């Protein structure tokens, strides 16, 4: 179902289900005797949501028919690339003395619980009230404790989240480190610009920001993508990102941030696979995403 400006969701529906999908992929990357990432909370969070296909993915029990192009190893490696990028982004900044971190659209992200944050770090998680409460209660039931001072900001990003963030104790005069992981493509073009404007307005010099983005979303309307989705649907994976993203022209994130005073570096997903020692798939859909951009920015 196509997105609307006033739509709603939970962790099992619409764009909210992508948080469960990504957590299941993190669980896959964190599994086995030689895990690619450290995330002991991804799998139990996915099980708690209760989406059968993603629970099976998190537990490594997907029944893959002969000849299927479903490749759990490549999926795990792709998620490891993404997770390692954002983990390093936060740890590098906080080890350099940045004392407050903001995770936008936090979903089932468990970084506030699993990363070795420097003493005194404050981590702000922003998401819908039901999402925040579900994650908090589930992790409390597991006996998990945050490894930083965790402050939750329960608000829809379509509302006045900057005011809510300040009310939670965020200090715009101090450097901060931000992430918008898995977020930008799900925003209309005007909302993308507003998000970046708000981050800039709330950031002191030396603040850092990271996100990934796809400039051209036409890949989601290709025969190769539709064929892939049909095959994944037969395995029970019914979340179709192509129906959830906002299409059409939008400002280039790198150019927009640069014009706003940020120094930006960027790497493609293909380059990051190589940097992590992972091969990159040569199938048509994967190649269409090879140029997806991961950016790191520092406010001058």
Residue pairs with C-beta under 8 A, 6 or more apart in sequence:
1 14
1 243
2 243
3 14
3 15
3 186
3 243
3 244
3 245
3 246
5 158
5 188
7 14
7 15
8 14
9 15
9 16
9 17
10 16
10 130
10 131
11 17
11 19
11 20
11 49
11 107
11 108
11 131
11 134
12 20
12 49
12 50
12 51
14 244
15 186
15 244
16 107
16 128
16 131
17 51
17 239
18 107
18 182
18 186
18 239
18 241
18 244
19 105
19 107
19 108
19 131
19 182
20 46
20 49
20 51
20 54
20 108
21 54
21 237
21 239
22 79
22 107
22 108
22 182
23 42
23 45
23 46
23 54
23 58
23 107
23 108
24 42
24 46
24 54
24 55
24 57
24 58
25 57
25 75
25 76
25 78
25 79
26 37
26 39
26 42
26 79
26 83
27 39
27 42
27 43
27 46
27 57
27 58
27 59
28 57
28 58
28 60
28 72
28 75
28 76
28 79
29 35
29 36
29 37
29 39
29 76
29 77
29 79
29 80
29 83
30 36
30 37
30 38
30 39
30 40
30 42
30 43
31 43
31 60
31 76
32 60
36 76
36 77
36 79
36 80
37 79
37 80
37 83
37 84
37 87
38 114
39 83
39 110
39 114
40 114
41 110
41 113
41 114
41 139
41 142
41 144
42 58
42 108
42 110
43 58
43 59
44 138
44 142
45 108
45 110
45 135
45 138
45 139
46 54
46 55
46 57
46 58
46 108
47 55
47 58
47 59
48 134
48 138
49 55
49 108
49 134
52 236
53 62
53 235
53 236
53 237
53 238
54 237
56 62
56 63
56 236
57 72
57 237
60 72
62 70
62 72
62 235
62 236
63 235
64 70
64 72
64 235
68 231
68 235
69 228
69 231
69 283
70 231
70 232
70 235
71 281
74 281
74 286
77 273
77 276
77 278
78 269
78 273
78 278
80 276
80 278
81 269
81 272
81 273
81 276
81 278
82 181
82 212
82 294
84 276
85 210
85 212
85 272
85 294
86 111
86 179
86 181
86 210
87 111
87 115
89 177
89 179
89 208
89 210
89 296
90 101
90 111
90 115
90 117
90 177
90 179
91 115
91 116
91 117
93 101
93 177
93 208
94 101
94 117
94 118
94 121
94 177
95 118
97 175
98 175
98 176
98 177
98 206
98 207
98 208
99 120
99 121
99 122
99 174
99 175
100 121
100 122
100 123
100 124
100 170
100 171
100 174
100 175
100 176
100 177
101 117
101 121
101 122
101 123
101 124
101 148
101 176
101 177
101 178
101 179
102 123
102 124
102 126
102 165
102 170
102 176
102 177
102 178
102 179
103 109
103 111
103 112
103 123
103 124
103 125
103 126
103 179
103 181
104 126
104 157
104 178
104 179
104 180
104 183
104 195
105 126
105 127
105 157
105 180
105 181
105 182
105 183
106 125
106 126
106 127
106 131
106 132
106 135
107 127
107 131
107 135
107 182
108 135
109 125
109 181
110 135
110 139
110 144
111 123
112 123
112 125
112 146
112 147
112 148
112 150
113 139
113 144
113 145
113 146
113 147
113 150
114 147
115 147
115 148
116 147
117 123
117 147
117 148
120 149
121 148
121 149
122 148
122 149
122 151
122 169
123 146
123 148
123 149
123 150
123 151
124 151
124 152
124 153
124 165
124 168
124 170
125 132
125 150
125 151
125 152
125 153
126 152
126 153
126 155
126 157
126 161
126 164
126 165
127 153
127 154
128 154
128 155
128 156
129 154
129 155
132 152
132 154
133 154
136 152
151 168
151 169
152 168
153 161
153 164
153 165
153 168
154 164
155 161
155 164
157 191
157 195
158 191
161 198
162 198
162 201
162 202
165 202
166 172
166 202
170 176
170 202
172 201
172 202
172 203
172 204
173 204
174 204
175 203
175 204
175 205
175 206
175 207
175 208
176 202
176 203
176 204
176 207
176 208
177 207
177 208
177 209
178 199
178 203
178 207
178 208
178 209
178 210
179 209
179 210
179 211
180 195
180 199
180 209
180 210
180 211
181 210
181 211
181 212
182 212
183 195
183 211
184 192
184 195
184 211
184 212
184 213
184 253
185 213
185 214
185 217
185 241
185 245
185 246
186 244
186 245
186 246
187 195
187 246
188 246
189 246
189 248
189 249
189 250
189 251
192 250
192 251
192 253
193 251
193 256
196 253
196 256
196 257
196 260
197 260
199 209
200 257
200 260
200 261
200 262
200 299
203 209
203 299
204 299
205 299
205 300
206 298
206 299
207 298
207 299
208 296
208 297
208 298
208 299
209 257
209 262
209 296
209 297
209 299
210 294
210 295
210 296
210 297
211 253
211 294
211 295
212 269
212 292
212 293
212 294
212 295
213 253
213 292
213 293
213 295
214 245
214 289
214 292
214 293
215 250
215 252
215 253
215 293
217 242
217 245
217 246
217 247
217 248
218 247
219 225
219 285
219 288
219 289
220 241
220 242
220 245
220 247
221 242
221 247
222 288
224 284
224 285
224 288
225 242
225 285
225 288
226 242
228 285
229 240
229 242
233 240
253 293
253 295
254 264
254 266
254 293
254 295
257 264
257 295
257 297
258 264
261 299
261 300
262 297
262 298
262 299
262 300
263 297
263 298
263 299
263 300
264 295
264 296
264 297
265 295
265 296
265 297
266 293
266 294
266 295
266 296
267 275
267 293
267 294
267 295
268 290
268 291
268 292
268 293
268 294
269 280
269 289
269 290
269 291
269 292
269 293
269 294
270 280
270 290
270 291
272 294
273 279
273 280
274 280
280 286
280 290
281 287
